[in-house]
Amino acid sequence: MTANAAPPATPARVDVISIQSQVVYGCVGNNAALPVLREAGYRAVAVPTVVLSNTPHYPSLYGGAVPAEWFEGLLQGLWDRGVVAQARAIVCGYLGNPAQADLLARWLPRVRQARPGLPVFIDPVLGDSNDGLYVDAGLVEQYRKLLVPLADGMTPNHFELETLAGRPLATLDEVIAAARGLIAQGPRWVVATSAAPRASAQGALQLVVVTRDDAVVVSHPEIAIPPSVHGTGDVFMAAMAAGVLDGLELAEAARRAAARVTRALARTRELGWEELAADA
């Protein structure tokens, strides 16, 4: 090597593979998760499942789901560039259609075979109590049969947990039982957010951290925001993943994640924005 020759290049550091939606305007999916991960000191690559001008509740919407051929290629590219070999976690969120769920359900076992200890965190984004189901109905069964068994941890909101369980969940005991139903299929833990809302104290929300042998309830303030604000679940999952990577106990990671969401909501209200201020 001559004196002026560049040293050999190595792959860029990547800590987290984040597979979820991407919008041009707004703060959901990867737009919400990446600032939170970056703030926590983790570098992430964003794999889009949809590319949209904005979330669908606005009067106009452009873009759509990433075609299956493209999505498959994006996942393959993570192998080609050595990202899978070095990543410390995979976070999965909103999926654009059932074909993507099928591809992900084939890709994740391949990852597991190559990296048995690599954690997979899945937020089963299906809908919420305000909007109902806002994905292709076929995804519900795919989560149940294909993706739940591949998760190490999951963060469904109350509506999503009810949807996966196939029954209403009125009490915390019922939420815990439904979460353990998911755990029986594979995950080590489930954090149910906005859990049993009718049983929450006024002005507060609660989440429950559930494992096979334990359940811890965490309360946090409820902050009134416009119905246009979405992305809190994406912020929570990113912060939860960061806490687990930091080595925190699950309940402490959930408390920190809830505090991160609360901070984003308080800042959103302070600014008067119609979109979540996750990075403000």
PyMOL commands that set and color helices and strands:
alter all, ss='L'
color gray80, all
select helices_A, chain A and resi 30-39+68-80+83-86+98-114+138-150+158-165+172-183+197-199+232-245+250-271
alter helices_A, ss='H'
color red, helices_A
select strands_A, chain A and resi 16-23+44-52+63-65+89-92+120-122+127-128+132-133+153-154+189-192+204-211+215-221
alter strands_A, ss='S'
color yellow, strands_A
deselect
rebuild
show_as cartoon
